[in-house]
C-alpha cells in the first residue's frame, strides 16, 4: 500500500483562488486603502492610482 500524504493548504491562497482576477484586484485596493488611511495621501490620490492600475489591468471600462 502507498503512503497518502496530505497537502497543507494556506486558507488565504484558497480564498484568493476562488475569486476572479477582478475581485482579487478589488480586495487588494481595499487593503491598500486601509493601509494608506493614516498617510498624507488623500482619497483622491488613492482613487486616481486605483483608476490608473485598473485601466492598465482591464482597459478603459467606464
Secondary structure, DSSP 8 states (H G I E B T S, - for coil): ----------HHHHHHHTS-HHHHHHHHHHHHHHHTTTSS--HHHHHHHHHHHHHHHH----
